[in-house]
Amino acid sequence: MCRTPRLLALLGLCLVSAQAGAADLTRAAVEAALSRGSPGHGVDLAGKSLAGLDLHDLDLSHADLSNAELTGTDLKGAKLVGAKLTGAHLHGAQLNLAWIIGADFSHADLSEAHLETLVVSAGLETRPDEAARFVGANLSGAFVQARFTLDDMRGANLSHLRAATDMRNQSMGLIRADFSRAILEGADFSGAALGTVNFQFARLHGANFTGADLHDADLTGADLTDADLRGANVAGATFTGATLTGVHGLVGH
């Protein structure tokens, strides 16, 4: 007697069960945990699986989300002020309009994530104590249209980053990704779309821009010592006052 249909049915049930149990908590459980927390102390969600949950607009300020599983999680508009997300898995997560003031994403996986119109400061300018950390983080292929001024992004993987300005949607003035004065030493921007991006006075010592599109980018005053721009498109890019000692692949500057 052929048992293939029964076997397939059992496998299907196991798959559904695995998917249903993918997250350790529900949104309601997270909200309950937040309600039990004391003021100024974030909830402990370290190592928990919150994959695929709808957590939009929740106040997760100062939460410990280190090594948490947040793949595909909806964090749009969520408050992550001072949150610890070191080593968190945020592949494909939605963080548009999220508050990341003072958050630590060091060594987190943010590949293919959406980080647009982030709230990064209480005022118009970012203060040093408000800067976020992305040291060694993986943002490869992420969609970025936000301000990272002063952020520590040393050694971050920003390869194939999608940060170029959409010139079809600029009715309110130029809206662009901003890495001005960011710490980007040793960062990897290979193959990234960086058209019109602001890198003014950024620390880009040893950064890798091979094959990147930097058309009309502003690198005024940036430190590009030993950076690699081989194969990069720098048409219209501004290098006024930039440090270009040891730069590879930059012709005519």
C-alpha positions as CSV (number, residue, x, y, z in Angstrom):
1,M,0.0,0.0,0.0
2,C,1.4,3.4,-1.0
3,R,1.8,5.6,2.0
4,T,3.1,8.7,0.1
5,P,-0.1,10.8,0.5
6,R,-0.2,10.2,4.2
7,L,3.5,11.0,4.6
8,L,3.1,14.2,2.6
9,A,0.1,15.2,4.8
10,L,2.1,14.6,8.0
11,L,5.0,16.6,6.6
12,G,2.6,19.4,5.7
13,L,1.2,19.4,9.3
14,C,4.8,19.6,10.6
15,L,5.6,22.5,8.4
16,V,2.5,24.4,9.4
17,S,3.3,23.7,13.1
18,A,6.8,24.9,12.6
19,Q,5.7,28.1,11.0
20,A,3.0,28.7,13.6
21,G,5.6,28.3,16.4
22,A,8.3,30.4,14.7
23,A,7.9,33.3,17.1
24,D,8.3,32.7,20.9
25,L,5.8,35.5,21.7
26,T,2.8,37.2,20.2
27,R,2.3,41.0,19.9
28,A,-0.1,40.8,22.8
29,A,2.5,39.0,24.9
30,V,5.1,41.7,24.1
31,E,2.6,44.4,25.0
32,A,1.9,42.6,28.3
33,A,5.7,42.4,29.1
34,L,6.0,46.1,28.3
35,S,3.2,47.0,30.6
36,R,4.8,45.1,33.5
37,G,8.1,47.0,33.0
38,S,9.3,49.8,35.3
39,P,9.9,53.3,33.9
40,G,13.3,53.7,32.4
41,H,14.0,50.0,32.3
42,G,13.5,48.2,29.0
43,V,12.0,44.7,28.7
44,D,14.3,41.7,28.3
45,L,13.7,40.0,25.0
46,A,17.3,38.9,24.4
47,G,17.5,35.8,22.2
48,K,13.7,35.6,21.8
49,S,12.1,34.9,18.4
50,L,9.8,37.7,17.3
51,A,10.2,36.8,13.6
52,G,7.5,38.1,11.4
53,L,5.5,39.8,14.1
54,D,3.6,43.0,13.7
55,L,5.3,45.2,16.3
56,H,4.7,48.6,14.6
57,D,4.5,51.7,16.9
58,L,5.4,49.8,20.1
59,D,7.6,51.5,22.6
60,L,10.6,49.2,22.9
61,S,12.9,51.9,24.3
62,H,15.9,50.5,26.2
63,A,14.7,46.9,25.5
64,D,17.3,44.2,25.3
65,L,16.8,42.6,21.9
66,S,20.4,41.3,21.6
67,N,20.5,38.2,19.4
68,A,16.8,38.3,19.0
69,E,15.2,36.8,15.9
70,L,13.4,39.6,14.1
71,T,13.5,38.4,10.5
72,G,10.7,40.0,8.6
73,T,9.4,41.8,11.7
74,D,7.3,44.9,11.2
75,L,8.9,47.6,13.4
76,K,7.6,50.6,11.5
77,G,7.3,53.6,13.8
78,A,8.5,51.6,16.8
79,K,10.6,53.3,19.5
80,L,14.0,51.7,19.8
81,V,15.5,54.5,21.8
82,G,18.6,53.2,23.6
83,A,17.6,49.6,22.7
84,K,20.3,46.9,22.5
85,L,20.0,45.0,19.2
86,T,23.6,43.6,19.1
87,G,23.7,40.5,17.0
88,A,20.0,40.7,16.3
89,H,18.6,39.1,13.1
90,L,16.7,41.7,11.2
91,H,16.9,40.4,7.7
92,G,14.1,42.0,5.7
93,A,12.7,43.8,8.7
94,Q,10.6,47.0,8.3
95,L,12.0,49.9,10.3
96,N,10.6,52.9,8.4
97,L,9.9,55.8,10.8
98,A,11.4,53.9,13.7
99,W,13.1,55.8,16.5
100,I,16.7,54.6,16.8
101,I,18.2,57.4,19.0
102,G,21.2,55.8,20.9
103,A,20.3,52.3,19.7
104,D,23.0,49.7,19.3
105,F,22.8,47.5,16.2
106,S,26.4,46.3,16.3
107,H,27.0,43.1,14.5
108,A,23.3,42.8,13.7
109,D,22.0,41.4,10.4
110,L,20.0,44.1,8.7
111,S,20.4,42.8,5.2
112,E,17.5,43.6,2.9
113,A,15.9,45.6,5.7
114,H,14.0,48.9,5.1
115,L,15.4,51.9,7.0
116,E,13.7,55.0,5.7
117,T,12.8,58.3,7.4
118,L,14.2,57.2,10.7
119,V,13.9,59.3,13.8
120,V,17.5,59.8,14.9
121,S,17.5,62.9,17.1
122,A,15.3,65.0,19.3
123,G,16.1,68.1,17.3
124,L,17.2,69.0,13.8
125,E,20.9,68.0,14.5
126,T,22.2,64.8,16.0
127,R,24.1,65.1,19.2
128,P,27.0,62.7,19.9
129,D,25.0,61.0,22.7
130,E,22.1,60.4,20.3
131,A,24.2,58.6,17.6
132,A,23.4,55.0,16.9
133,R,25.9,52.2,16.6
134,F,26.2,49.8,13.6
135,V,29.8,48.5,14.2
136,G,30.3,45.4,12.1
137,A,26.6,45.3,11.1
138,N,25.4,43.7,7.9
139,L,23.2,46.1,5.9
140,S,23.9,44.5,2.5
141,G,21.1,45.2,0.1
142,A,19.2,47.3,2.6
143,F,16.9,50.1,1.5
144,V,18.1,53.3,3.2
145,Q,16.8,56.8,3.1
146,A,17.7,58.3,6.4
147,R,20.2,60.3,8.5
148,F,23.2,58.5,10.0
149,T,25.1,61.6,11.1
150,L,27.8,60.7,13.7
151,D,26.8,57.1,13.8
152,D,29.6,54.5,14.4
153,M,29.5,52.2,11.4
154,R,33.1,50.9,11.5
155,G,33.6,47.7,9.5
156,A,29.9,47.6,8.5
157,N,28.9,45.6,5.4
158,L,26.9,48.1,3.2
159,S,27.5,46.3,0.0
160,H,24.8,46.7,-2.6
161,L,23.1,49.2,-0.3
162,R,20.1,50.9,-2.0
163,A,20.5,54.5,-0.9
164,A,20.3,56.5,-4.1
165,T,17.9,59.4,-4.1
166,D,14.7,58.9,-6.0
167,M,14.6,62.1,-8.0
168,R,11.0,61.5,-9.0
169,N,9.9,62.2,-5.4
170,Q,11.5,65.4,-4.4
171,S,8.7,67.9,-4.2
172,M,9.7,69.0,-0.7
173,G,13.4,69.5,-1.5
174,L,16.2,67.0,-1.8
175,I,15.6,64.1,0.5
176,R,18.7,61.9,0.6
177,A,20.7,59.4,2.8
178,D,23.0,61.3,5.0
179,F,26.3,59.8,6.4
180,S,27.9,63.1,7.2
181,R,30.5,62.9,9.9
182,A,29.7,59.2,10.4
183,I,32.5,56.8,11.4
184,L,32.8,54.5,8.4
185,E,36.4,53.3,8.6
186,G,36.8,50.0,6.8
187,A,33.1,49.9,5.7
188,D,32.2,48.0,2.6
189,F,30.1,49.9,0.0
190,S,31.0,47.7,-2.9
191,G,28.3,47.7,-5.6
192,A,26.1,50.2,-3.6
193,A,23.7,52.7,-5.1
194,L,24.8,56.0,-3.5
195,G,23.7,58.6,-6.0
196,T,23.5,62.1,-4.3
197,V,24.3,60.6,-0.9
198,N,25.8,63.0,1.7
199,F,29.2,61.9,3.0
200,Q,30.4,65.3,4.1
201,F,33.3,65.0,6.6
202,A,32.7,61.3,7.0
203,R,35.6,59.1,8.2
204,L,36.0,56.7,5.3
205,H,39.6,55.5,5.9
206,G,40.0,52.2,4.1
207,A,36.4,52.1,2.9
208,N,35.6,49.9,-0.1
209,F,33.6,51.6,-2.9
210,T,34.5,49.2,-5.7
211,G,31.8,49.2,-8.4
212,A,29.6,51.6,-6.4
213,D,27.5,54.3,-8.0
214,L,28.6,57.6,-6.4
215,H,27.2,60.0,-9.0
216,D,26.6,63.5,-7.6
217,A,27.5,62.3,-4.1
218,D,28.9,64.9,-1.7
219,L,32.3,63.8,-0.1
220,T,33.3,67.3,0.9
221,G,36.0,67.1,3.6
222,A,35.7,63.4,3.9
223,D,38.7,61.3,4.9
224,L,39.2,58.8,2.1
225,T,42.7,57.7,3.0
226,D,43.4,54.3,1.4
227,A,39.9,54.0,0.2
228,D,39.2,51.8,-2.8
229,L,37.1,53.4,-5.6
230,R,38.1,51.2,-8.5
231,G,35.2,50.8,-10.9
232,A,33.1,53.4,-9.0
233,N,31.0,55.9,-10.9
234,V,32.0,59.3,-9.4
235,A,30.5,61.5,-12.2
236,G,29.4,64.8,-10.6
237,A,30.7,63.8,-7.2
238,T,32.2,66.5,-5.0
239,F,35.6,65.9,-3.3
240,T,36.4,69.5,-2.2
241,G,38.7,69.4,0.8
242,A,38.6,65.6,1.0
243,T,41.7,63.6,2.1
244,L,42.6,61.4,-0.8
245,T,46.0,60.0,0.3
246,G,46.5,56.5,-1.0
247,V,43.0,56.3,-2.7
248,H,42.8,53.6,-5.4
249,G,41.0,54.1,-8.7
250,L,40.2,57.8,-8.5
251,V,41.3,59.5,-11.7
252,G,41.4,63.3,-12.2
253,H,41.1,64.4,-8.5
